[in-house]
Amino acid sequence: MASLSLISPAAAAARQRPAPRSPAAARPLPLLPFLRGGGGGGAAVAVAARAYRVTVEHEGEKRTMEVEEGETILERALEEGMEVPHDCKLGVCMTCPARLLSGAVDQSEGMLSDDVIDRGYALLCVSYPRSDCAIRVIPEEELLSLQLATAND
């Protein structure tokens, strides 16, 4: 048989109430601004995602935009209204080829061979900037011929 415990309503309410806090603990914490990158002398509670300045050249137009660390260059270019070629957005079809002119990108999700990447080629749909960079959109045929030629090596 289960035993029942009888407690008064006042005792039950006291059990549900949080323990009293010190006056300092009762004050709300000040909101700290989000920091980009390093910041100054104090410790930060939270840090915003880093953004990089990326210049994209396409059809005679040069546009510089801020690309967040977790965002692809293609995503940002499309949001900025650039009409850059693309299709699968998975790094497989090679419809969004580009030449990295300066800086660094992570495109480990794509299907380009390492030697093609080492020559400065990239796919916009899987290119996450890792520094400020400049990139030029190139004809699909340029990258396809290079990728096929190096596949036979």
DABELTA-V267256 format. One line per field, one symbol per residue. ss: DSSP state (a for helix, b for strand, c for the rest). burial: + if it has 9 or more other C-alpha atoms within 8 Angstrom, else -. Layout:
BEGIN
ss=???
burial=???
END
This chain:
BEGIN
ss=ccccccccaaaaaaaaccccccaaaaccccccccbcccccccccccbcccbbbbbbbbccbbbbbbbbcccbaaaaaaacccccccccccccccccbbbbbbccbbcccccccaaaaaccbbbaaacbbcccbbbbbccaaaaaaaaaaaacc
burial=-----------+----------------------++----------+----+++++++------+++++-++++++++-----+-----++--++++++++-+++++--+-+---++--+++++++++++++++++++-+--++-++--+---
END
